[in-house]
Amino acid sequence: MSASQMTETTATPLKDQLLASDRLFQETGHYAGLDKLDLRDEDPLKYESLHIKLRSMVVSAREMAKRISASPGVREVGESVVALYTPEGDAIALSTGIMVHVHTASRFIKWMIQNDYEKAPGIRPGDIFANNDAFIGTVQAPDVIDVIPIFYDDELIGWAAAVCHELEVGGITPGGDVALAQERYTEGLMVCAEKVGENDELRRDYLIRLERNLRMPIYWVLDEKAKVAACLEVRDQLLELIDQVGLDYYKRATKEFIEEGRRAQLARVRQLTVPGRYRGHTFFGHVTEGKQGVLPMGNKNWLYAIPMEMEISAEGKIHLDFDGTNSSGYHSMNCTPAGMDGGFFVTLTQSMNYDGKVNDGAWLATDMNLPEGTWTNPTDESLATATSWALLLPAFGVFQRLLSRGFLGRGYKEEVFVGQVNSPMIEMGGQSQYGTRFGIALFECAAAGSGAMGIKDGLDTAYVGWNPESDMGNMEIWEQDMPMLYLGRTISANSGGFGKYRGGAGFESLWLVNKTPQLIIATSEHSSRVFDNAGMCGGYPAPTVQLHYAAHDTDLKELTSKSVRLPHSLGTDPYETDIEKYAGGDVKVIEGPYLAEPLREGDLFAHSYNGGGGYGDPLERDPDSVARDVANGYVTADSAKAVYGVVVESDSDGCRVDREATIARRERIQRDRRTHAVPVRQWVEQDRERVLAQDFAPEVQEMYRDSMANSARFTQEFREFWNLPSDFEFTPPKGR
């Protein structure tokens, strides 16, 4: 197709344009039917210059918006992104930031087109639309997307979009990711593809709704203004640029960018991986049965099987299949297809598409099977999606490990990455130190530990999968917004998965509750009993997240006045925390998503964040690296000896390796492995009897029963693997 054949007019409804675009792709296999990239081939410098200018627009608009927002989630952690879209809603260029939203905003725009917004409520210059409904197009309620149409003369030639993650959404519990939500009616304020502004101004009635339905509306309101400013900046700069290059050239070039993105995605996959079928599995467990605050329909323990199959074709197309995963439920961890797109793309942009040219072309080079009725694709739109990342993160951690197998098979060991972590988020509210109501999501969790790499240790307290610009934020900034004072942030010993290359370490925070009679704490996003941050090639998984520690009636005021030692962390003693040692008081260990008893001034609260999985056999780790980890508090001396087989001695000069004792210890571990190892065939025969007897915990039994009920393929493969009768089924656990 040549440039002269590009004939779009304002008389063509957007719905028809969208249908025509989809039809062309289905018929030709090329975006917009482009079998040639004429503009790129004719003048590559002009073509590349345009893309660079477009990306510079969205990047600079995001940086400007961060200054307007004032939200610590946006300014400190970087929870925002700005993007440019075609008239049909396909992503052209995205800024840095939360690359989750390559296609979520696209779904939002397409949903409005498909639902005849062009007729009512109308799409006009100066309009502003907003959405945080995951069933329309976003990941979860805190991810609020604003889009504005861009008109050149009388023709709609594209959309500008901006996303910010809100720290408070007015849900059943304070904060953004409302862990106790069971249905959408408890998630908080919903803005469902709504026209929230006209003539480049936000509607006053919309702002009033925010002010009257949020515990801390200031950040949502400021974020709205920041997003609108960013979109207007993109629009104005784009119109100036089109005056320079011409509308026809712009329309053709942007379509070529997307087609080039599709081809580039296929080429990268062909270059970096080996075609074939890759299979992985992870699990997620949330212990909530009988926990305080849990609503009746969700009063059970949730154990999820997350099998994944990745097929890579010879052409380079990636197909992900979630067949066999478990059903959706009355909890906050369900995820819509838009959210699954988000998990997919924030992973791809860190594993392959990190050159700044990621757009919806890459989406066209991939696809997913998301079985209806499962947590990946709920058919009941009344279900909650408030903490969809709880299942997204372990799921796409598997995807990263499957990709890494492909990298390893092709010989790119330096590209191997064990994967992202599933780390909890603290949500809080109540009465602030200023005497007002407040609610906030504490985003310091954006700096957990990463999985190890194929050639080096993971990143310590510096990574989460959902935000490539991970930053925990400054203590002093968080203290401005919550009635707590930090006593310390400390690396959590043994939090990274053991391996030849250690998983990145997580950290813990200890706070003193300050100037409030009521501080409500909730948490989300983590698996409390199940390893969901796996290792690779012999590396250990990261430990599950530690529990909450709350201390009442401490001696902290008296200790402070005496200038004696105060607790600054939980410490490394497995039998007694530093809180108990140095502050006294009634220390409670809490498991579950909610602290039913509010904290008050003078109480202490501690919480830990996850590390990542390890890579390779721990016995192959360099002993001097283990000694450094012990010296730095990343690994305890006991764990160094027990797992790494490294005997570390400490004195006033530091930590050093006892070489002879280490050799002997490692030989002992290897002998023990050989002594206790059994052939796989023997292990399968032994455990087959257990499977036949359904000798599992109730949660495990229910998990397998549900997977078999959802998937004929899973059922067949499960029976074949364990050599079970053709009519074998799991029965529902008693009382369920």
Residue pairs with C-beta under 8 A, 6 or more apart in sequence:
1 32
1 33
1 34
1 35
1 36
2 38
3 38
3 39
3 248
3 249
3 252
6 248
6 251
6 252
6 255
8 17
8 87
8 155
8 251
9 155
10 154
10 155
10 156
13 118
14 87
14 88
14 113
14 118
14 123
14 156
15 113
15 114
15 116
15 118
17 87
17 88
18 88
18 89
18 110
18 113
18 114
21 31
21 32
21 88
21 90
24 30
24 31
24 32
24 33
25 31
25 32
25 33
25 364
27 33
28 35
30 259
30 262
31 90
31 255
31 258
31 259
31 262
31 361
31 364
32 255
32 258
32 259
34 255
34 256
34 259
37 256
37 259
37 260
38 252
38 256
39 46
39 47
39 249
39 252
39 253
39 256
40 47
40 48
40 256
40 260
46 245
47 253
47 256
50 241
50 245
50 249
50 250
50 253
51 93
51 253
51 257
51 357
53 241
54 84
54 92
54 93
54 238
54 241
54 254
55 93
55 94
55 95
55 356
57 84
57 93
57 233
57 234
57 237
57 238
57 241
58 82
58 83
58 84
58 93
58 94
58 95
58 234
59 82
59 95
59 96
60 233
61 82
61 95
61 162
61 229
61 230
61 231
61 233
61 234
61 237
62 80
62 81
62 82
62 95
62 96
62 97
62 162
62 230
64 229
64 230
64 233
65 74
65 80
65 82
65 162
65 164
65 226
65 227
65 229
65 230
66 74
66 75
66 78
66 80
66 226
67 75
68 222
68 225
68 226
68 229
69 75
69 80
69 164
69 219
69 222
69 223
69 226
70 218
70 219
70 222
71 164
71 166
71 167
71 219
71 222
71 223
72 167
72 443
72 473
72 477
72 478
72 480
72 481
73 79
73 164
73 165
73 166
73 167
73 219
73 441
73 443
74 80
74 164
74 165
74 223
74 226
75 477
76 443
76 471
76 473
76 474
76 477
77 443
77 446
77 467
77 469
77 470
77 471
77 472
77 473
78 96
78 97
78 98
78 467
78 469
78 471
79 97
79 98
79 164
79 165
79 443
79 446
79 467
80 97
80 98
80 162
80 163
80 164
80 165
80 223
80 226
80 227
81 94
81 95
81 96
81 97
81 98
81 99
81 100
81 101
81 162
81 163
82 94
82 95
82 97
82 160
82 161
82 162
82 163
82 230
82 231
82 234
83 91
83 92
83 93
83 94
83 95
83 101
83 102
83 105
83 160
83 161
83 162
84 91
84 92
84 93
84 94
84 158
84 159
84 160
84 161
84 234
84 238
85 91
85 92
85 105
85 106
85 109
85 147
85 158
85 159
85 160
85 161
86 92
86 158
86 159
86 254
86 255
86 258
87 156
87 157
87 158
87 159
88 109
88 110
88 113
89 105
89 106
89 107
89 108
89 109
89 110
89 113
89 159
90 106
90 258
90 359
90 360
91 102
91 103
91 105
91 106
91 258
91 359
91 360
91 363
92 158
92 254
92 257
92 258
92 359
92 360
93 257
93 359
94 101
94 102
94 358
94 359
96 468
96 469
97 467
97 469
98 163
98 165
98 346
98 466
98 467
99 345
99 346
99 349
99 350
99 358
99 468
100 139
100 143
100 342
100 343
100 345
100 346
100 466
101 138
101 139
101 143
101 145
101 161
101 163
101 342
102 341
102 342
102 345
102 349
102 358
102 359
102 360
102 362
102 363
103 338
103 341
103 342
103 345
103 360
103 363
104 137
104 138
104 139
104 143
104 145
104 163
104 338
104 339
104 341
104 342
105 137
105 138
105 145
105 147
105 161
105 163
106 137
106 360
106 363
107 136
107 137
107 337
107 338
107 341
108 129
108 131
108 136
108 137
108 138
108 145
108 147
108 161
108 193
109 137
109 147
109 159
109 161
110 137
111 136
111 137
111 193
112 123
112 129
112 193
115 193
117 123
117 129
117 193
121 195
122 195
123 149
123 156
124 149
124 198
125 149
125 151
126 148
126 197
126 198
126 199
126 200
126 201
127 148
127 149
127 195
127 197
127 198
128 146
128 147
128 148
128 195
128 196
128 197
128 198
128 200
128 201
128 202
128 228
128 231
129 146
129 147
129 148
129 193
129 194
129 195
129 196
130 144
130 145
130 146
130 147
130 191
130 193
130 194
130 196
130 206
130 224
131 137
131 138
131 144
131 145
131 191
131 192
131 193
131 194
132 138
132 140
132 141
132 142
132 143
132 144
132 145
132 166
132 169
132 189
132 190
132 191
133 190
133 191
133 192
133 193
134 140
134 141
134 335
134 336
134 338
134 339
134 385
134 388
135 336
135 338
135 381
135 385
136 192
136 193
136 338
137 145
137 193
137 338
138 144
138 145
138 163
138 338
138 339
138 342
139 335
139 338
139 339
139 342
139 343
139 385
139 388
139 389
139 392
140 177
140 339
140 385
140 386
140 387
140 388
140 389
141 166
141 169
141 171
141 176
141 178
141 187
141 188
141 189
141 190
141 385
141 386
142 165
142 166
142 167
142 169
142 176
142 177
142 441
143 163
143 164
143 165
143 166
144 163
144 164
144 165
144 166
144 191
144 220
144 223
144 224
144 227
145 161
145 162
145 163
146 161
146 162
146 163
146 196
146 224
146 227
146 228
146 231
147 159
147 160
147 161
147 162
147 231
148 159
148 160
148 200
148 228
148 231
148 232
148 235
149 156
149 158
149 159
150 156
150 157
150 158
150 159
150 160
150 234
150 235
150 238
150 239
151 157
152 239
152 242
152 247
155 247
157 242
157 247
157 250
157 251
158 238
158 254
160 230
160 231
160 232
160 234
160 235
160 238
161 231
162 226
162 227
162 228
162 230
162 231
163 227
164 223
164 226
164 227
165 176
165 441
165 443
166 176
166 219
166 220
166 223
167 175
167 176
167 216
167 219
167 439
167 440
167 441
167 443
168 174
168 175
168 176
168 214
168 215
168 216
168 217
168 219
168 220
168 429
168 438
168 439
168 440
168 441
169 175
169 176
169 178
169 187
169 188
169 189
169 214
169 220
170 188
170 189
170 213
170 214
170 215
170 439
171 178
171 181
171 186
171 187
171 188
171 386
172 178
172 180
172 181
172 186
172 187
172 188
172 295
173 179
173 180
173 293
173 427
173 429
173 520
173 522
173 594
174 215
174 427
174 428
174 429
174 430
174 438
174 439
174 440
174 520
174 522
175 425
175 427
175 428
175 429
175 439
175 440
175 441
175 522
176 427
176 441
177 332
177 386
177 387
177 389
177 425
177 427
177 441
177 524
177 525
178 186
178 187
178 188
178 332
178 384
178 386
178 387
178 427
178 522
178 524
179 332
179 386
179 387
179 427
179 522
179 523
179 524
179 525
179 593
179 594
180 186
180 293
180 294
180 295
180 298
180 332
180 522
180 593
180 594
181 187
181 188
181 331
181 332
181 384
181 386
181 387
182 295
182 297
182 298
182 330
182 331
182 332
182 383
182 384
183 297
183 330
183 382
183 383
183 384
184 190
184 381
184 382
184 383
184 384
184 385
185 382
186 295
186 384
187 332
187 384
187 385
187 386
188 386
189 209
189 210
189 213
189 214
194 206
195 203
196 202
196 203
196 206
196 224
197 203
197 206
197 228
200 228
200 232
202 224
202 225
202 228
207 221
207 224
210 217
210 220
210 221
210 224
211 217
211 221
214 220
214 439
215 429
215 437
215 438
215 439
216 437
216 438
216 439
216 440
216 481
241 250
242 250
245 253
257 357
257 359
257 361
258 359
258 360
258 361
258 364
259 361
260 357
260 361
261 353
261 357
261 358
261 359
261 360
261 361
261 362
262 361
262 362
262 364
262 365
263 361
263 365
264 353
264 357
264 361
264 362
265 316
265 348
265 352
265 353
265 361
265 362
265 365
265 366
266 315
266 316
266 317
266 365
267 316
268 316
268 352
268 353
269 312
269 316
269 317
269 318
269 352
269 365
270 314
270 315
270 316
271 410
272 352
272 406
272 407
272 410
272 412
272 415
273 312
273 403
273 406
273 407
273 409
273 410
274 312
274 406
274 409
274 410
275 312
275 313
275 314
276 311
276 312
277 309
277 310
277 311
278 309
278 310
278 311
278 312
278 402
278 405
278 406
279 307
279 308
279 309
279 310
279 402
280 307
280 308
280 310
280 398
280 399
280 401
280 402
281 305
281 306
281 307
281 308
281 398
282 306
282 308
282 394
282 395
282 397
282 398
282 532
282 534
283 303
283 304
283 305
283 306
283 394
283 527
283 530
283 531
283 532
283 703
284 302
284 303
284 304
284 306
284 333
284 390
284 391
284 394
284 422
284 527
284 530
284 532
285 301
285 302
285 303
285 304
285 527
285 528
285 529
285 530
285 532
285 699
286 301
286 302
286 303
286 331
286 333
286 390
286 527
286 528
286 593
287 301
287 528
287 529
287 591
287 592
288 294
288 298
288 299
288 300
288 301
288 302
288 331
288 592
288 593
289 299
289 300
289 301
290 299
291 591
291 592
291 593
291 594
292 592
292 594
292 596
293 522
293 592
293 593
293 594
293 596
294 592
294 593
294 594
295 330
297 330
298 329
298 330
298 331
300 736
301 699
302 329
302 331
302 333
302 699
303 530
303 699
303 700
303 702
303 703
304 325
304 326
304 333
304 375
304 391
304 703
305 324
305 325
305 326
305 703
305 704
305 707
306 322
306 325
306 326
306 391
306 394
306 395
306 398
307 322
307 323
307 324
307 325
307 707
307 714
308 320
308 321
308 322
308 395
308 398
308 399
308 402
309 320
309 321
309 323
310 318
310 319
310 320
310 321
310 399
310 402
310 403
311 318
311 319
311 321
312 318
312 319
312 406
313 319
316 365
317 365
317 366
317 367
318 365
318 366
318 367
319 366
319 367
319 368
319 369
320 344
320 366
320 367
320 368
320 369
320 399
321 368
321 369
322 368
322 369
322 370
322 371
322 374
322 376
322 395
323 369
323 371
323 711
323 713
323 714
324 707
324 710
324 711
324 713
324 714
325 371
325 374
325 375
325 376
325 707
325 710
326 374
326 375
326 703
326 706
326 707
326 710
327 373
327 374
327 375
327 706
327 709
327 710
328 334
328 373
328 374
328 375
328 377
328 378
328 379
328 380
328 383
329 375
329 383
330 383
330 384
331 384
332 384
332 385
332 386
332 387
332 388
332 390
332 524
333 375
333 387
333 388
333 390
333 391
334 375
334 378
334 383
334 384
334 385
334 388
335 343
335 375
335 376
335 378
335 385
335 388
335 391
335 392
336 377
336 378
336 385
336 388
337 368
337 370
337 376
337 377
339 385
339 388
339 392
340 368
340 370
340 376
340 377
340 392
341 363
342 392
343 389
343 392
343 393
343 395
343 396
344 366
344 368
344 396
344 399
345 358
345 362
345 363
346 396
346 465
346 466
346 468
347 396
347 399
347 400
347 403
347 420
347 465
348 358
348 362
348 366
349 358
349 468
350 465
350 468
351 400
351 403
351 415
351 417
352 403
353 362
370 376
370 377
371 377
371 710
371 711
372 379
373 379
373 710
374 710
375 391
376 395
378 385
386 524
387 524
387 525
389 422
389 466
389 525
390 422
390 524
390 525
390 526
390 527
392 466
393 420
393 421
393 422
393 465
393 466
393 525
393 532
394 422
394 527
394 532
394 533
396 419
396 420
396 465
397 419
397 420
397 421
397 422
397 451
397 465
397 532
397 533
397 534
398 419
398 534
400 417
400 418
400 419
400 420
400 451
400 465
401 418
401 419
401 534
401 536
404 415
404 416
404 417
404 418
404 419
404 454
404 536
407 413
407 415
407 416
407 454
408 416
408 454
408 537
413 454
413 455
414 453
414 454
414 455
415 454
416 453
416 454
416 455
416 536
416 615
417 450
417 451
417 453
417 454
418 450
418 451
418 452
418 453
418 458
418 497
418 503
418 534
418 535
418 536
418 539
418 612
418 613
418 614
418 615
419 451
419 465
419 533
419 534
419 536
419 612
419 613
420 450
420 451
420 463
420 464
420 465
420 466
420 612
421 448
421 449
421 450
421 451
421 463
421 464
421 465
421 504
421 506
421 533
421 542
421 610
421 611
421 612
422 525
422 526
422 527
422 532
422 533
422 610
423 445
423 448
423 464
423 506
423 525
423 526
423 545
423 609
423 610
424 445
424 523
424 524
424 525
424 526
424 545
424 607
424 609
424 610
425 441
425 442
425 443
425 445
425 523
425 524
425 525
426 441
426 442
426 444
426 445
426 521
426 522
426 523
426 607
427 439
427 440
427 441
427 442
427 521
427 522
427 523
427 524
428 439
428 440
428 442
428 482
428 519
428 520
428 521
428 522
429 437
429 438
429 439
429 440
429 519
429 520
430 437
430 438
430 483
430 516
430 518
430 519
430 520
430 598
431 437
431 438
431 483
431 516
431 517
431 518
431 519
432 438
432 481
432 482
432 483
432 516
433 482
433 483
433 514
433 515
433 516
438 481
438 482
440 481
440 482
442 478
442 482
443 472
443 473
444 472
444 473
444 478
444 489
444 509
444 609
445 464
445 472
445 525
445 609
446 464
446 467
446 470
446 471
446 472
446 473
447 461
447 462
447 463
447 464
447 470
447 471
447 472
447 507
447 609
448 461
448 463
448 464
448 470
448 504
448 506
448 507
448 609
448 610
448 611
448 612
449 458
449 459
449 460
449 461
449 462
449 463
449 495
449 496
449 503
449 504
449 505
449 506
449 542
449 609
449 610
449 611
449 612
450 458
450 459
450 462
450 463
450 503
450 504
450 612
451 458
451 497
451 503
451 504
451 533
451 535
451 536
451 542
451 612
451 613
451 614
451 615
452 458
452 496
452 497
452 499
452 501
452 502
452 503
452 504
452 535
452 536
452 539
452 612
452 613
452 614
452 615
452 616
453 501
453 615
454 501
454 615
455 501
456 501
457 496
457 501
457 502
457 503
457 504
457 625
458 496
458 501
458 502
458 503
458 504
458 611
458 612
458 613
458 614
459 504
459 612
460 491
460 496
460 504
460 505
460 634
461 472
461 491
461 504
461 505
461 506
461 507
461 609
462 470
462 504
463 470
463 504
463 612
464 470
472 489
472 507
475 486
475 489
478 486
479 485
479 486
483 513
483 514
483 515
483 516
483 519
483 601
484 511
484 512
484 513
484 514
484 519
484 605
485 511
485 512
485 514
486 509
486 510
486 511
486 512
487 510
487 511
487 512
487 566
487 567
487 568
487 604
488 509
488 510
488 567
488 568
488 569
489 507
489 508
489 509
490 507
490 508
490 509
490 510
490 568
490 569
490 570
490 633
491 505
491 506
491 507
491 632
491 633
491 634
492 505
492 506
492 507
492 508
492 546
492 570
492 608
492 609
492 611
493 505
493 572
493 633
493 634
493 635
493 636
493 639
494 543
494 635
494 636
494 639
495 505
495 506
495 507
495 542
495 543
495 608
495 610
495 611
496 502
496 503
496 504
496 505
496 506
496 542
496 611
496 612
496 614
496 634
497 503
497 533
497 534
497 535
497 539
497 540
497 541
497 542
497 543
497 611
497 612
497 613
497 614
498 535
498 539
498 540
498 614
498 618
498 621
498 639
498 643
498 644
499 535
499 538
499 539
499 540
499 613
499 614
499 615
499 616
499 617
499 618
499 621
500 538
500 539
500 614
500 615
500 616
500 617
500 618
500 620
500 621
501 539
501 614
501 615
501 616
501 621
502 614
502 621
502 625
502 629
502 634
502 635
503 533
503 535
503 539
503 540
503 542
503 611
503 612
503 613
503 614
503 615
504 611
504 612
505 611
505 634
506 542
506 545
506 608
506 609
506 610
506 611
507 608
507 609
508 546
508 569
508 570
508 606
508 607
508 608
508 609
509 606
509 607
510 567
510 568
510 569
510 570
510 579
510 604
510 605
510 606
511 604
511 605
511 606
512 556
512 602
512 603
512 604
513 519
513 599
513 600
513 601
513 602
513 603
513 604
513 605
514 601
515 601
516 599
516 600
516 601
517 600
517 601
518 598
518 599
518 600
519 598
519 599
519 600
519 603
520 595
520 598
521 548
521 550
521 594
521 595
521 599
521 605
522 593
522 594
522 595
523 548
523 593
523 594
523 607
524 593
526 544
526 545
526 610
527 544
527 545
528 544
528 545
528 547
528 591
528 592
529 544
530 544
531 541
531 542
531 543
531 544
532 541
532 544
533 541
533 542
533 610
533 611
533 612
533 613
534 541
534 613
535 541
535 542
535 613
535 614
535 615
536 613
536 614
536 615
536 616
537 615
537 616
537 617
538 615
538 616
538 617
538 618
539 613
539 614
539 615
539 616
539 617
539 618
540 613
540 614
540 618
540 643
541 613
541 614
542 610
542 611
542 612
542 613
542 614
543 610
543 611
544 610
545 608
545 609
545 610
546 570
546 607
546 608
547 589
547 590
547 591
548 589
548 590
548 591
548 595
548 605
548 606
548 607
549 570
549 577
549 579
549 587
549 588
549 589
549 590
549 604
549 605
549 606
549 607
550 587
550 588
550 590
550 595
550 597
550 599
550 603
550 604
550 605
550 606
551 579
551 580
551 583
551 585
551 586
551 587
551 588
551 603
551 604
551 605
552 585
552 586
552 588
552 599
552 603
553 584
553 585
553 586
553 602
554 579
554 583
554 584
554 585
554 602
554 603
554 604
555 583
555 584
555 585
556 566
556 583
556 602
556 604
557 602
559 565
559 566
559 582
559 583
560 566
565 582
566 582
566 583
567 577
567 578
567 579
567 581
567 582
567 583
567 604
568 578
569 578
569 606
570 577
570 578
570 579
570 606
570 608
571 577
571 578
571 581
572 633
572 636
573 581
577 587
577 606
579 585
579 587
579 604
579 606
580 587
583 604
585 604
599 605
618 643
618 644
618 645
619 644
619 645
619 666
619 669
619 670
621 644
621 646
623 644
623 646
623 657
623 659
623 662
624 657
626 635
626 640
626 644
626 646
626 648
626 657
627 640
627 646
627 648
627 655
627 656
627 657
628 655
629 635
629 640
630 636
630 637
630 640
630 648
630 650
630 655
631 650
631 654
631 655
635 644
637 648
637 650
640 646
640 647
640 648
641 647
641 648
641 665
645 662
645 665
645 666
645 668
645 669
646 657
646 662
646 665
646 666
647 657
647 658
647 661
647 662
647 665
648 655
648 656
648 657
648 658
649 655
649 656
649 657
649 658
678 686
684 721
684 722
687 722
688 722
688 723
688 724
690 696
691 722
691 724
692 722
692 724
692 728
694 701
694 730
694 731
696 704
698 733
698 734
698 735
698 736
699 733
701 730
701 731
701 732
701 733
702 730
702 732
702 733
702 736
704 718
704 730
705 729
705 730
705 731
705 732
707 714
707 715
707 718
708 714
708 715
708 718
708 729
708 730
718 724
719 725
719 726
719 728
